Amino acid sequence: MKKRMYVHYDPEGDFLEIRFGKPKKSYYEEIGEDIFERRELKTGEVIGFALFNVKKRKEKSPLDIEVDLPTFAVI
């Protein structure tokens, strides 16, 4: 089953969100400084990521962020 990846950046809030599939009831779990996994409420499955303070992060160092992808997203 193919899932789409959605990427949204809010420059005013300096917030980047990456979501896999359609929106679902979810919660965020912090995995690093200003980096969060978005997890489905019922199953705990990773359905996206959120990054805060993207511009500040880029000013400090290159914007290289490494996260493990959910198994369905691995090619």
Distance bins in CASP14 RR format, pairs under 12 A and 6 or more apart:
PFRMAT RR
TARGET T0000
AUTHOR 0000-0000-0000
RMODE 2
METHOD distances of the structure
MODEL  1
1 20 0 0 0 0 0 1 0 0 0 0 0
1 21 0 0 0 0 0 1 0 0 0 0 0
1 72 1 0 0 1 0 0 0 0 0 0 0
1 73 0 0 0 0 0 1 0 0 0 0 0
2 20 0 0 0 0 0 1 0 0 0 0 0
2 21 0 0 0 0 1 0 0 0 0 0 0
2 72 0 0 0 0 1 0 0 0 0 0 0
2 73 0 0 0 0 0 1 0 0 0 0 0
2 75 0 0 0 0 0 1 0 0 0 0 0
3 19 0 0 0 0 1 0 0 0 0 0 0
3 20 1 0 1 0 0 0 0 0 0 0 0
3 21 1 0 1 0 0 0 0 0 0 0 0
3 22 0 0 0 0 1 0 0 0 0 0 0
3 24 0 0 0 0 0 1 0 0 0 0 0
3 45 0 0 0 0 0 1 0 0 0 0 0
3 46 0 0 0 0 0 1 0 0 0 0 0
3 47 0 0 0 0 1 0 0 0 0 0 0
3 48 0 0 0 0 0 1 0 0 0 0 0
3 69 0 0 0 0 0 1 0 0 0 0 0
3 70 0 0 0 0 1 0 0 0 0 0 0
3 71 0 0 0 0 0 1 0 0 0 0 0
3 72 1 0 0 1 0 0 0 0 0 0 0
3 73 1 0 0 1 0 0 0 0 0 0 0
3 74 0 0 0 0 0 1 0 0 0 0 0
4 18 0 0 0 0 0 1 0 0 0 0 0
4 19 0 0 0 0 1 0 0 0 0 0 0
4 20 1 0 0 1 0 0 0 0 0 0 0
4 21 1 0 1 0 0 0 0 0 0 0 0
4 22 0 0 0 0 1 0 0 0 0 0 0
4 23 0 0 0 0 0 1 0 0 0 0 0
4 47 0 0 0 0 0 1 0 0 0 0 0
4 48 0 0 0 0 0 1 0 0 0 0 0
4 72 0 0 0 0 0 1 0 0 0 0 0
4 73 0 0 0 0 0 1 0 0 0 0 0
5 17 0 0 0 0 0 1 0 0 0 0 0
5 18 1 0 0 1 0 0 0 0 0 0 0
5 19 1 0 0 1 0 0 0 0 0 0 0
5 20 1 0 1 0 0 0 0 0 0 0 0
5 21 1 0 0 1 0 0 0 0 0 0 0
5 22 0 0 0 0 0 1 0 0 0 0 0
5 47 0 0 0 0 0 1 0 0 0 0 0
5 48 0 0 0 0 1 0 0 0 0 0 0
5 49 0 0 0 0 0 1 0 0 0 0 0
5 69 0 0 0 0 1 0 0 0 0 0 0
5 70 0 0 0 0 0 1 0 0 0 0 0
5 72 0 0 0 0 0 1 0 0 0 0 0
5 73 1 0 0 1 0 0 0 0 0 0 0
5 75 0 0 0 0 0 1 0 0 0 0 0
6 16 0 0 0 0 0 1 0 0 0 0 0
6 17 1 0 0 1 0 0 0 0 0 0 0
6 18 1 0 0 1 0 0 0 0 0 0 0
6 19 1 0 1 0 0 0 0 0 0 0 0
6 20 1 0 0 1 0 0 0 0 0 0 0
6 21 1 0 0 1 0 0 0 0 0 0 0
6 22 0 0 0 0 1 0 0 0 0 0 0
6 23 0 0 0 0 1 0 0 0 0 0 0
6 38 0 0 0 0 0 1 0 0 0 0 0
6 47 0 0 0 0 0 1 0 0 0 0 0
6 48 0 0 0 0 1 0 0 0 0 0 0
6 49 0 0 0 0 0 1 0 0 0 0 0
7 15 0 0 0 0 0 1 0 0 0 0 0
7 16 1 0 0 1 0 0 0 0 0 0 0
7 17 1 0 0 1 0 0 0 0 0 0 0
7 18 1 0 1 0 0 0 0 0 0 0 0
7 19 1 0 0 1 0 0 0 0 0 0 0
7 20 0 0 0 0 0 1 0 0 0 0 0
7 21 0 0 0 0 0 1 0 0 0 0 0
7 48 0 0 0 0 0 1 0 0 0 0 0
7 49 0 0 0 0 1 0 0 0 0 0 0
7 50 0 0 0 0 0 1 0 0 0 0 0
7 51 0 0 0 0 0 1 0 0 0 0 0
7 54 0 0 0 0 0 1 0 0 0 0 0
8 15 0 0 0 0 1 0 0 0 0 0 0
8 16 1 0 0 1 0 0 0 0 0 0 0
8 17 1 0 1 0 0 0 0 0 0 0 0
8 18 0 0 0 0 1 0 0 0 0 0 0
8 19 1 0 0 1 0 0 0 0 0 0 0
8 23 0 0 0 0 0 1 0 0 0 0 0
8 38 0 0 0 0 0 1 0 0 0 0 0
8 48 0 0 0 0 0 1 0 0 0 0 0
8 49 0 0 0 0 0 1 0 0 0 0 0
8 50 0 0 0 0 1 0 0 0 0 0 0
8 51 0 0 0 0 0 1 0 0 0 0 0
8 54 0 0 0 0 0 1 0 0 0 0 0
9 15 1 0 0 1 0 0 0 0 0 0 0
9 16 1 0 1 0 0 0 0 0 0 0 0
9 17 1 0 0 1 0 0 0 0 0 0 0
9 18 0 0 0 0 1 0 0 0 0 0 0
9 50 0 0 0 0 0 1 0 0 0 0 0
9 51 0 0 0 0 1 0 0 0 0 0 0
9 52 0 0 0 0 0 1 0 0 0 0 0
9 54 1 0 0 1 0 0 0 0 0 0 0
9 55 0 0 0 0 0 1 0 0 0 0 0
9 63 0 0 0 0 0 1 0 0 0 0 0
10 16 1 0 0 1 0 0 0 0 0 0 0
10 17 0 0 0 0 1 0 0 0 0 0 0
10 50 0 0 0 0 0 1 0 0 0 0 0
10 51 0 0 0 0 0 1 0 0 0 0 0
10 52 0 0 0 0 0 1 0 0 0 0 0
10 53 0 0 0 0 0 1 0 0 0 0 0
10 54 0 0 0 0 1 0 0 0 0 0 0
10 55 0 0 0 0 0 1 0 0 0 0 0
11 54 0 0 0 0 1 0 0 0 0 0 0
11 55 0 0 0 0 1 0 0 0 0 0 0
12 54 0 0 0 0 0 1 0 0 0 0 0
12 55 0 0 0 0 0 1 0 0 0 0 0
13 50 0 0 0 0 0 1 0 0 0 0 0
13 51 0 0 0 0 0 1 0 0 0 0 0
13 52 0 0 0 0 1 0 0 0 0 0 0
13 53 0 0 0 0 1 0 0 0 0 0 0
13 54 0 0 0 0 1 0 0 0 0 0 0
13 55 0 0 0 0 1 0 0 0 0 0 0
13 56 0 0 0 0 0 1 0 0 0 0 0
14 34 0 0 0 0 1 0 0 0 0 0 0
14 50 0 0 0 0 0 1 0 0 0 0 0
14 51 0 0 0 0 1 0 0 0 0 0 0
14 52 1 0 0 1 0 0 0 0 0 0 0
14 53 1 0 1 0 0 0 0 0 0 0 0
14 54 1 0 1 0 0 0 0 0 0 0 0
14 55 1 0 1 0 0 0 0 0 0 0 0
14 56 1 0 0 1 0 0 0 0 0 0 0
14 57 0 0 0 0 1 0 0 0 0 0 0
14 58 0 0 0 0 1 0 0 0 0 0 0
14 59 0 0 0 0 0 1 0 0 0 0 0
15 28 0 0 0 0 0 1 0 0 0 0 0
15 34 0 0 0 0 1 0 0 0 0 0 0
15 35 0 0 0 0 0 1 0 0 0 0 0
15 36 0 0 0 0 0 1 0 0 0 0 0
15 49 0 0 0 0 0 1 0 0 0 0 0
15 50 1 0 0 1 0 0 0 0 0 0 0
15 51 1 0 0 1 0 0 0 0 0 0 0
15 52 1 0 1 0 0 0 0 0 0 0 0
15 53 0 0 0 0 1 0 0 0 0 0 0
15 54 1 0 0 1 0 0 0 0 0 0 0
15 55 0 0 0 0 0 1 0 0 0 0 0
15 56 0 0 0 0 0 1 0 0 0 0 0
15 57 0 0 0 0 0 1 0 0 0 0 0
16 34 0 0 0 0 0 1 0 0 0 0 0
16 35 0 0 0 0 1 0 0 0 0 0 0
16 36 0 0 0 0 0 1 0 0 0 0 0
16 48 0 0 0 0 0 1 0 0 0 0 0
16 49 0 0 0 0 1 0 0 0 0 0 0
16 50 1 0 0 1 0 0 0 0 0 0 0
16 51 1 0 1 0 0 0 0 0 0 0 0
16 52 0 0 0 0 1 0 0 0 0 0 0
16 53 0 0 0 0 1 0 0 0 0 0 0
16 54 1 0 1 0 0 0 0 0 0 0 0
16 55 0 0 0 0 1 0 0 0 0 0 0
16 57 0 0 0 0 1 0 0 0 0 0 0
16 58 0 0 0 0 0 1 0 0 0 0 0
16 63 0 0 0 0 1 0 0 0 0 0 0
16 65 0 0 0 0 1 0 0 0 0 0 0
17 23 0 0 0 0 0 1 0 0 0 0 0
17 26 0 0 0 0 0 1 0 0 0 0 0
17 28 0 0 0 0 0 1 0 0 0 0 0
17 35 0 0 0 0 0 1 0 0 0 0 0
17 36 0 0 0 0 1 0 0 0 0 0 0
17 37 0 0 0 0 0 1 0 0 0 0 0
17 38 1 0 0 1 0 0 0 0 0 0 0
17 47 0 0 0 0 0 1 0 0 0 0 0
17 48 1 0 0 1 0 0 0 0 0 0 0
17 49 1 0 0 1 0 0 0 0 0 0 0
17 50 1 0 1 0 0 0 0 0 0 0 0
17 51 1 0 0 1 0 0 0 0 0 0 0
17 52 0 0 0 0 1 0 0 0 0 0 0
17 54 0 0 0 0 0 1 0 0 0 0 0
18 35 0 0 0 0 0 1 0 0 0 0 0
18 36 0 0 0 0 0 1 0 0 0 0 0
18 37 0 0 0 0 0 1 0 0 0 0 0
18 38 0 0 0 0 1 0 0 0 0 0 0
18 46 0 0 0 0 0 1 0 0 0 0 0
18 47 0 0 0 0 1 0 0 0 0 0 0
18 48 1 0 1 0 0 0 0 0 0 0 0
18 49 1 0 1 0 0 0 0 0 0 0 0
18 50 1 0 0 1 0 0 0 0 0 0 0
18 51 0 0 0 0 1 0 0 0 0 0 0
18 54 0 0 0 0 0 1 0 0 0 0 0
18 65 0 0 0 0 0 1 0 0 0 0 0
18 67 0 0 0 0 1 0 0 0 0 0 0
18 69 0 0 0 0 0 1 0 0 0 0 0
18 70 0 0 0 0 0 1 0 0 0 0 0
18 73 0 0 0 0 0 1 0 0 0 0 0
19 26 0 0 0 0 1 0 0 0 0 0 0
19 28 0 0 0 0 0 1 0 0 0 0 0
19 36 0 0 0 0 0 1 0 0 0 0 0
19 37 0 0 0 0 0 1 0 0 0 0 0
19 38 1 0 0 1 0 0 0 0 0 0 0
19 39 0 0 0 0 0 1 0 0 0 0 0
19 40 0 0 0 0 0 1 0 0 0 0 0
19 46 0 0 0 0 0 1 0 0 0 0 0
19 47 1 0 0 1 0 0 0 0 0 0 0
19 48 1 0 1 0 0 0 0 0 0 0 0
19 49 0 0 0 0 1 0 0 0 0 0 0
19 50 0 0 0 0 1 0 0 0 0 0 0
19 70 0 0 0 0 0 1 0 0 0 0 0
19 73 0 0 0 0 0 1 0 0 0 0 0
20 26 0 0 0 0 0 1 0 0 0 0 0
20 37 0 0 0 0 0 1 0 0 0 0 0
20 38 0 0 0 0 1 0 0 0 0 0 0
20 39 0 0 0 0 0 1 0 0 0 0 0
20 40 0 0 0 0 0 1 0 0 0 0 0
20 45 0 0 0 0 1 0 0 0 0 0 0
20 46 1 0 0 1 0 0 0 0 0 0 0
20 47 1 0 1 0 0 0 0 0 0 0 0
20 48 1 0 1 0 0 0 0 0 0 0 0
20 49 0 0 0 0 1 0 0 0 0 0 0
20 69 0 0 0 0 1 0 0 0 0 0 0
20 70 1 0 0 1 0 0 0 0 0 0 0
20 71 0 0 0 0 0 1 0 0 0 0 0
20 72 1 0 0 1 0 0 0 0 0 0 0
20 73 1 0 0 1 0 0 0 0 0 0 0
20 74 0 0 0 0 0 1 0 0 0 0 0
21 38 0 0 0 0 0 1 0 0 0 0 0
21 40 0 0 0 0 0 1 0 0 0 0 0
21 45 0 0 0 0 0 1 0 0 0 0 0
21 46 0 0 0 0 0 1 0 0 0 0 0
21 47 1 0 0 1 0 0 0 0 0 0 0
21 48 0 0 0 0 1 0 0 0 0 0 0
21 70 0 0 0 0 0 1 0 0 0 0 0
21 72 0 0 0 0 1 0 0 0 0 0 0
21 73 0 0 0 0 1 0 0 0 0 0 0
22 40 0 0 0 0 0 1 0 0 0 0 0
22 47 0 0 0 0 1 0 0 0 0 0 0
22 48 0 0 0 0 0 1 0 0 0 0 0
23 38 0 0 0 0 1 0 0 0 0 0 0
23 40 0 0 0 0 0 1 0 0 0 0 0
23 41 0 0 0 0 0 1 0 0 0 0 0
23 47 0 0 0 0 1 0 0 0 0 0 0
23 48 0 0 0 0 0 1 0 0 0 0 0
24 38 0 0 0 0 1 0 0 0 0 0 0
24 39 0 0 0 0 1 0 0 0 0 0 0
24 40 1 0 1 0 0 0 0 0 0 0 0
24 41 1 0 0 1 0 0 0 0 0 0 0
24 42 0 0 0 0 1 0 0 0 0 0 0
24 43 0 0 0 0 1 0 0 0 0 0 0
24 44 0 0 0 0 0 1 0 0 0 0 0
24 45 0 0 0 0 1 0 0 0 0 0 0
24 46 0 0 0 0 0 1 0 0 0 0 0
24 47 1 0 0 1 0 0 0 0 0 0 0
24 48 0 0 0 0 0 1 0 0 0 0 0
25 38 0 0 0 0 0 1 0 0 0 0 0
25 39 0 0 0 0 0 1 0 0 0 0 0
25 40 1 0 0 1 0 0 0 0 0 0 0
25 41 1 0 1 0 0 0 0 0 0 0 0
25 42 1 0 0 1 0 0 0 0 0 0 0
25 43 0 0 0 0 0 1 0 0 0 0 0
25 44 0 0 0 0 0 1 0 0 0 0 0
25 45 0 0 0 0 0 1 0 0 0 0 0
25 47 0 0 0 0 0 1 0 0 0 0 0
26 36 0 0 0 0 0 1 0 0 0 0 0
26 37 0 0 0 0 1 0 0 0 0 0 0
26 38 1 0 1 0 0 0 0 0 0 0 0
26 39 1 0 1 0 0 0 0 0 0 0 0
26 40 1 0 1 0 0 0 0 0 0 0 0
26 41 1 0 1 0 0 0 0 0 0 0 0
26 42 0 0 0 0 1 0 0 0 0 0 0
26 43 0 0 0 0 0 1 0 0 0 0 0
26 44 0 0 0 0 1 0 0 0 0 0 0
26 45 0 0 0 0 1 0 0 0 0 0 0
26 46 0 0 0 0 1 0 0 0 0 0 0
26 47 1 0 0 1 0 0 0 0 0 0 0
26 48 0 0 0 0 1 0 0 0 0 0 0
26 49 0 0 0 0 0 1 0 0 0 0 0
26 50 0 0 0 0 0 1 0 0 0 0 0
27 36 0 0 0 0 1 0 0 0 0 0 0
27 37 0 0 0 0 1 0 0 0 0 0 0
27 38 1 0 0 1 0 0 0 0 0 0 0
27 39 1 0 1 0 0 0 0 0 0 0 0
27 40 0 0 0 0 1 0 0 0 0 0 0
27 41 1 0 0 1 0 0 0 0 0 0 0
27 42 0 0 0 0 0 1 0 0 0 0 0
27 43 0 0 0 0 0 1 0 0 0 0 0
27 44 0 0 0 0 1 0 0 0 0 0 0
27 45 0 0 0 0 0 1 0 0 0 0 0
27 46 0 0 0 0 0 1 0 0 0 0 0
27 47 0 0 0 0 0 1 0 0 0 0 0
27 48 0 0 0 0 0 1 0 0 0 0 0
27 50 0 0 0 0 0 1 0 0 0 0 0
28 34 0 0 0 0 0 1 0 0 0 0 0
28 35 0 0 0 0 1 0 0 0 0 0 0
28 36 1 0 1 0 0 0 0 0 0 0 0
28 37 1 0 0 1 0 0 0 0 0 0 0
28 38 1 0 1 0 0 0 0 0 0 0 0
28 39 1 0 0 1 0 0 0 0 0 0 0
28 40 0 0 0 0 0 1 0 0 0 0 0
28 41 0 0 0 0 0 1 0 0 0 0 0
28 44 0 0 0 0 0 1 0 0 0 0 0
28 46 0 0 0 0 0 1 0 0 0 0 0
28 47 0 0 0 0 0 1 0 0 0 0 0
28 48 0 0 0 0 1 0 0 0 0 0 0
28 49 0 0 0 0 1 0 0 0 0 0 0
28 50 1 0 0 1 0 0 0 0 0 0 0
28 51 0 0 0 0 0 1 0 0 0 0 0
28 52 0 0 0 0 0 1 0 0 0 0 0
29 35 0 0 0 0 0 1 0 0 0 0 0
29 36 1 0 0 1 0 0 0 0 0 0 0
29 37 1 0 1 0 0 0 0 0 0 0 0
29 38 0 0 0 0 1 0 0 0 0 0 0
29 39 1 0 1 0 0 0 0 0 0 0 0
29 40 0 0 0 0 0 1 0 0 0 0 0
29 41 0 0 0 0 0 1 0 0 0 0 0
29 44 0 0 0 0 1 0 0 0 0 0 0
29 45 0 0 0 0 0 1 0 0 0 0 0
29 46 0 0 0 0 1 0 0 0 0 0 0
29 47 0 0 0 0 0 1 0 0 0 0 0
29 48 0 0 0 0 0 1 0 0 0 0 0
29 49 0 0 0 0 0 1 0 0 0 0 0
29 50 0 0 0 0 0 1 0 0 0 0 0
29 67 0 0 0 0 0 1 0 0 0 0 0
30 36 1 0 1 0 0 0 0 0 0 0 0
30 37 0 0 0 0 1 0 0 0 0 0 0
30 38 0 0 0 0 0 1 0 0 0 0 0
30 39 0 0 0 0 0 1 0 0 0 0 0
30 49 0 0 0 0 0 1 0 0 0 0 0
30 50 0 0 0 0 1 0 0 0 0 0 0
30 51 0 0 0 0 0 1 0 0 0 0 0
30 52 0 0 0 0 0 1 0 0 0 0 0
31 37 1 0 1 0 0 0 0 0 0 0 0
31 38 0 0 0 0 0 1 0 0 0 0 0
31 39 0 0 0 0 0 1 0 0 0 0 0
31 46 0 0 0 0 1 0 0 0 0 0 0
31 48 0 0 0 0 0 1 0 0 0 0 0
31 49 0 0 0 0 1 0 0 0 0 0 0
31 50 0 0 0 0 0 1 0 0 0 0 0
31 51 0 0 0 0 0 1 0 0 0 0 0
31 65 0 0 0 0 0 1 0 0 0 0 0
31 66 0 0 0 0 0 1 0 0 0 0 0
31 67 1 0 0 1 0 0 0 0 0 0 0
31 68 0 0 0 0 1 0 0 0 0 0 0
32 49 0 0 0 0 0 1 0 0 0 0 0
32 50 0 0 0 0 0 1 0 0 0 0 0
32 51 0 0 0 0 1 0 0 0 0 0 0
32 52 0 0 0 0 0 1 0 0 0 0 0
32 53 0 0 0 0 0 1 0 0 0 0 0
32 57 0 0 0 0 0 1 0 0 0 0 0
32 65 0 0 0 0 1 0 0 0 0 0 0
32 66 0 0 0 0 0 1 0 0 0 0 0
32 67 0 0 0 0 1 0 0 0 0 0 0
33 51 0 0 0 0 1 0 0 0 0 0 0
33 52 0 0 0 0 1 0 0 0 0 0 0
33 53 0 0 0 0 1 0 0 0 0 0 0
33 56 0 0 0 0 0 1 0 0 0 0 0
33 57 0 0 0 0 1 0 0 0 0 0 0
33 60 0 0 0 0 0 1 0 0 0 0 0
33 61 0 0 0 0 0 1 0 0 0 0 0
33 65 0 0 0 0 0 1 0 0 0 0 0
34 49 0 0 0 0 0 1 0 0 0 0 0
34 50 0 0 0 0 1 0 0 0 0 0 0
34 51 1 0 0 1 0 0 0 0 0 0 0
34 52 1 0 1 0 0 0 0 0 0 0 0
34 53 1 0 1 0 0 0 0 0 0 0 0
34 54 0 0 0 0 1 0 0 0 0 0 0
34 55 0 0 0 0 0 1 0 0 0 0 0
34 56 0 0 0 0 1 0 0 0 0 0 0
34 57 1 0 0 1 0 0 0 0 0 0 0
34 58 0 0 0 0 0 1 0 0 0 0 0
34 60 0 0 0 0 0 1 0 0 0 0 0
34 63 0 0 0 0 0 1 0 0 0 0 0
34 65 0 0 0 0 1 0 0 0 0 0 0
35 48 0 0 0 0 0 1 0 0 0 0 0
35 49 1 0 0 1 0 0 0 0 0 0 0
35 50 1 0 0 1 0 0 0 0 0 0 0
35 51 1 0 1 0 0 0 0 0 0 0 0
35 52 1 0 0 1 0 0 0 0 0 0 0
35 53 0 0 0 0 1 0 0 0 0 0 0
35 54 0 0 0 0 0 1 0 0 0 0 0
35 57 0 0 0 0 1 0 0 0 0 0 0
35 63 0 0 0 0 0 1 0 0 0 0 0
35 65 1 0 0 1 0 0 0 0 0 0 0
35 66 0 0 0 0 1 0 0 0 0 0 0
35 67 1 0 0 1 0 0 0 0 0 0 0
35 68 0 0 0 0 0 1 0 0 0 0 0
36 46 0 0 0 0 0 1 0 0 0 0 0
36 47 0 0 0 0 0 1 0 0 0 0 0
36 48 0 0 0 0 1 0 0 0 0 0 0
36 49 1 0 0 1 0 0 0 0 0 0 0
36 50 1 0 1 0 0 0 0 0 0 0 0
36 51 1 0 0 1 0 0 0 0 0 0 0
36 52 1 0 0 1 0 0 0 0 0 0 0
36 53 0 0 0 0 0 1 0 0 0 0 0
36 65 0 0 0 0 0 1 0 0 0 0 0
36 67 0 0 0 0 0 1 0 0 0 0 0
37 44 0 0 0 0 1 0 0 0 0 0 0
37 45 0 0 0 0 1 0 0 0 0 0 0
37 46 1 0 1 0 0 0 0 0 0 0 0
37 47 0 0 0 0 1 0 0 0 0 0 0
37 48 1 0 0 1 0 0 0 0 0 0 0
37 49 1 0 1 0 0 0 0 0 0 0 0
37 50 0 0 0 0 1 0 0 0 0 0 0
37 51 0 0 0 0 0 1 0 0 0 0 0
37 67 1 0 0 1 0 0 0 0 0 0 0
37 68 0 0 0 0 1 0 0 0 0 0 0
37 69 0 0 0 0 0 1 0 0 0 0 0
37 70 0 0 0 0 1 0 0 0 0 0 0
38 44 0 0 0 0 1 0 0 0 0 0 0
38 45 0 0 0 0 1 0 0 0 0 0 0
38 46 1 0 0 1 0 0 0 0 0 0 0
38 47 1 0 1 0 0 0 0 0 0 0 0
38 48 1 0 1 0 0 0 0 0 0 0 0
38 49 1 0 0 1 0 0 0 0 0 0 0
38 50 1 0 0 1 0 0 0 0 0 0 0
38 51 0 0 0 0 0 1 0 0 0 0 0
38 67 0 0 0 0 0 1 0 0 0 0 0
38 70 0 0 0 0 0 1 0 0 0 0 0
39 45 1 0 0 1 0 0 0 0 0 0 0
39 46 1 0 1 0 0 0 0 0 0 0 0
39 47 1 0 0 1 0 0 0 0 0 0 0
39 48 0 0 0 0 1 0 0 0 0 0 0
39 49 0 0 0 0 0 1 0 0 0 0 0
39 50 0 0 0 0 0 1 0 0 0 0 0
39 70 0 0 0 0 1 0 0 0 0 0 0
40 46 0 0 0 0 1 0 0 0 0 0 0
40 47 1 0 1 0 0 0 0 0 0 0 0
40 48 0 0 0 0 1 0 0 0 0 0 0
40 70 0 0 0 0 0 1 0 0 0 0 0
41 47 0 0 0 0 1 0 0 0 0 0 0
43 70 0 0 0 0 0 1 0 0 0 0 0
44 70 0 0 0 0 0 1 0 0 0 0 0
45 70 1 0 0 1 0 0 0 0 0 0 0
45 71 0 0 0 0 1 0 0 0 0 0 0
45 72 0 0 0 0 1 0 0 0 0 0 0
45 73 0 0 0 0 0 1 0 0 0 0 0
46 67 0 0 0 0 1 0 0 0 0 0 0
46 68 0 0 0 0 1 0 0 0 0 0 0
46 69 0 0 0 0 1 0 0 0 0 0 0
46 70 1 0 1 0 0 0 0 0 0 0 0
46 71 0 0 0 0 1 0 0 0 0 0 0
46 72 0 0 0 0 1 0 0 0 0 0 0
46 73 0 0 0 0 1 0 0 0 0 0 0
46 74 0 0 0 0 0 1 0 0 0 0 0
47 69 0 0 0 0 0 1 0 0 0 0 0
47 70 1 0 0 1 0 0 0 0 0 0 0
47 72 0 0 0 0 1 0 0 0 0 0 0
47 73 0 0 0 0 0 1 0 0 0 0 0
48 67 0 0 0 0 1 0 0 0 0 0 0
48 68 0 0 0 0 0 1 0 0 0 0 0
48 69 0 0 0 0 1 0 0 0 0 0 0
48 70 1 0 0 1 0 0 0 0 0 0 0
48 72 0 0 0 0 0 1 0 0 0 0 0
48 73 0 0 0 0 1 0 0 0 0 0 0
49 65 0 0 0 0 1 0 0 0 0 0 0
49 66 0 0 0 0 0 1 0 0 0 0 0
49 67 1 0 1 0 0 0 0 0 0 0 0
49 68 0 0 0 0 0 1 0 0 0 0 0
49 69 0 0 0 0 1 0 0 0 0 0 0
49 70 0 0 0 0 0 1 0 0 0 0 0
49 73 0 0 0 0 0 1 0 0 0 0 0
50 65 0 0 0 0 0 1 0 0 0 0 0
50 67 0 0 0 0 0 1 0 0 0 0 0
51 57 1 0 0 1 0 0 0 0 0 0 0
51 58 0 0 0 0 0 1 0 0 0 0 0
51 63 0 0 0 0 1 0 0 0 0 0 0
51 65 1 0 0 1 0 0 0 0 0 0 0
51 67 0 0 0 0 1 0 0 0 0 0 0
52 65 0 0 0 0 0 1 0 0 0 0 0
53 59 0 0 0 0 1 0 0 0 0 0 0
53 60 0 0 0 0 1 0 0 0 0 0 0
53 63 0 0 0 0 0 1 0 0 0 0 0
53 65 0 0 0 0 0 1 0 0 0 0 0
54 60 0 0 0 0 0 1 0 0 0 0 0
54 63 1 0 0 1 0 0 0 0 0 0 0
54 65 0 0 0 0 1 0 0 0 0 0 0
55 63 0 0 0 0 1 0 0 0 0 0 0
56 63 0 0 0 0 0 1 0 0 0 0 0
57 63 1 0 0 1 0 0 0 0 0 0 0
57 64 0 0 0 0 1 0 0 0 0 0 0
57 65 0 0 0 0 1 0 0 0 0 0 0
58 64 0 0 0 0 0 1 0 0 0 0 0
58 65 0 0 0 0 0 1 0 0 0 0 0
67 73 0 0 0 0 0 1 0 0 0 0 0
68 74 0 0 0 0 1 0 0 0 0 0 0
69 75 0 0 0 0 1 0 0 0 0 0 0
END
